[in-house]
């Protein structure tokens, strides 16, 4: 049996960009016999391919879940990957497995997974109050097949953001998420920064050696990111990089200047 079969409607998945430094970031990888059903969603701007599934020589795998109907992707938009979204028999494709293409992307599959520009207003990954992933209401994400399941609130568009919302301040993301409070999302009323004390990387209200350890783990060991981005951005340049680590070392051990004040 699969471990789980979650059902998801109206998600927006935005990667680090096709030319991101961390190459070959896959949008969706299905492994360990997992099932799942994703509808009316947008996948875009990943430096790797779009979708891959575990296909073992024997035993239960994700291909078996696909064949059994426990793994479904339908009515989704897939756009901007390392390779084009096309039949892999015709060349390099963001859908590298032929069985995945045939079952989910080929016109004959009836799954309506398409590769078109969703026309998002603006994709930004900086703390510049400019991320606006609402799609153009007249574009391909402006309409969708409504869910027949009463559990889900009907949304007549694709992706997580209502294209007819007047601004990002009128979407569910405003005022409480990290993207909103961290100043990444544009045109949001209310809190624009989670910053209280730069250098307090682990958010325990102190700037001490444990923050240095936390930052080293994040930068070099795959550790978790700071809860508040600005707490790790000690010099206020909208990046968390080695220079912030140097800044913290100088402050803690060499009498260097204190981290830049929060906005």
N, C-alpha and C positions, 0 to 999 in steps of 0.2 A: 504494500500500500504506500501511497505518497505520504510524506511527512505532513503536508498541508496543502490546501487548495484555496488560497485567498481569492476574493473577487474584488477588483479595483476598477473604478470608473473615474475618468477625468483627472488624470495626473499629468503633470508637466515635468519631464526629465531633461535637464540642461547640463551638458558636460562642460569640461574645461576648455572646449574649443578644438577644432580640427588640428590646429598648429600648436597645441599646448605642449609644454616641456615634457610632461609625462606622457610619452607616446603610447599608443595601443590601448587606451582606456576603453574597455568594452561597455556599451550601454546596458545590455542585459545579458547575463549568463545564467543559464538554468542548469543546476547540478543536483546530485544526490537524490534523484527520483522525486524532486519537488514538482507539484502541480501549481496551478494558478491561472486566473483569467483576468485579462486586462483589456478594457474597452475605452474608446473615446479619449485616448491619451496622446501626448506629443513626446517624441524622443528626438533630441536635436543636439548638435555641436559636440560630438565625441571624437577623440583623437584615434579611436580604434574602430572596430566594426559595430554593427547594430545589435545582433542577436545570435547567440550560439546555444546549443543544447548538448548535454551529455549523451553520447551514443556509444554504449559499451558493446563489446563483442558478445557478451552473454549477461544474463541477469536483468534486474529491473533498472531502468534509467529514464531520463527525461523524454527520450524518443518514445518509449512505451507509454508515458503519460500523455504525450501528444496524440498517439494513435488511439488511446482510450478515451479521448475527449476531456481529460483532466487538465490539459494545458492549452489555453486558448488566448490568442491575441487577435483582436477584431476591431475594425473601424478606427485604426490608429494612424497617426502621421509619423513618418520616419524621414528625417532630413538632416543632411550635412554630417557625414562620417568620413573616415579615412578613405573609404572606397565608395563608389556609387551603389545605391540600392537597386540591384538588377539580378536577373537570372544568373547564378554563378557559372552556368555552362557557357555563358557568353563572354566571360572575363572576370577579373578581380571584382569581388562584390562585398558589400557590407553584410550580406547574408551569405556566408561562406559554405553552408551545408545545403546540398541540393534538396534533401527531404524537408528542411525547414522552409525553403522557398516554395516548394510544391504545395505544402500543406497550408501555408499562411499568407504567401505573397503573390503567388501566381493568380492571374485573373480567374482561372477556373476554380480556385479554392473558395471563392465567395466571401473571403474574410475581410476584404476591403482595407487592407493595410497598404497605404500609398506613400510614395516619396514625392512630396510637394513642399514648397516653402510655406510654413505655417503663418508667416508674416507677423511674427512677434514684434511688438512696438520697439523694444530695445533690450538687448542682452548685455549686461555689464556685471563684472565680478568684483568691482572695486567699491570701496566705501565712498561713493560719489553721488548717492541719492538718485541713481539713474536706472536701476534695473526695473524694467516694465515688461513682464512677459505676457501681457494681454495681447491676444491675437487681433488682427484686423477683422471686424465683424462681417465684412463682405468677402473675406478670404476663405480658404478651404477649411479653416478651423472654426468658422462662424456658424456652422450647422453640424448636427450630430443626430444619430439614431438614439432616441430616448430609451432608457432602461425600462423594461416591463416589470422589474422587481420593485415592489413598493418600499423596500428597505432603503433604496437610494433616492435622494432628492433629484428630480428630473433636471437635467442641464442640457439645453439645446445647443451646445457647442462642444468643441474638443479642447482638452487641456484643463488645467486647474483654475484658470482665471477667466471671469466673465468678460467677453470682449465688449459688452455694452456698458460695463461699469464706467462711471464718469472719470474716475481716476483710481490709482492704486489704493488711495485712502478709502475707497468704497469696496474693497475686496476683503476676503477673509484673512489675508496675511497682515493687515494693518494693525500696528499698535501693540503686538504681543510676541511676534516671532523674532528670531535673531536677525533675519534679513531686514525686518522693519526697524527694530530698535538699534541695530548696528549701523544704520545709515546706508544700507545697500539699495533698498527699494526707493524709487523716486516718488515724489508727490504724495507722501504719507503724513497725515496729521498725527499729533500726539508725540510720544517719545521718539526721538531720532537717534539716540545713543544709549547703549548699555554701560558706557564707561563711567566708572566710579574712581578707580585708582590704577593708572597705567603701571605695569610692572607686577601687579597682583595677578599673575598668569593663571593661578589655580583658584582664584576667586575666594580666598579665605580672609580677605580684608587686611592683608599684610604683604609687604614686599620683602621677602627673605630668601634664604638659600633654596627652600623647597620650590620657589618659583623658577629659579635657575634650572633645577633638575627637571621640572615640568617642561620648560622651554627646550632643553636639550633633547628630551624624549620626543617632543613633537617634531622638531626640526630634523632629527637624525635617526630616530628609532621607530618611526611610524606610530608614535603615541597620539593620544587624542588631542584635538585642537582646544585652545582656550575657549571657555564658555562665552566670553566676551572678546571678540577679535581685538578691540582697541587695547585691552589689557596686555596683549602680547606685542602690540605695535608701540614699543617704548619711545621711539623717536618721532612718531607721528607722521610717517611717510606713506601710510596706507598699505604697508606690506609687513609681513612677519618673516624676517630673513635673518641671516647670520649677524648683520649689523645690530639687530635688536639684542641678540645674545651678548655681543661685545659691550653694548651699552649697559646692560644689566650687570655684567661682571665689573665694569668700571665703577658703577654706582655702588655696588655692594662691597667691593674690596679695595678700590683704589681712590676713593674720595671723589668720584666723578659726579657730574651733575645729575639731579633727579630726573626721572622720566618726565616727558612732556605732560603738561596738565591736560586733563580731559576737557573736551569741548563744553 
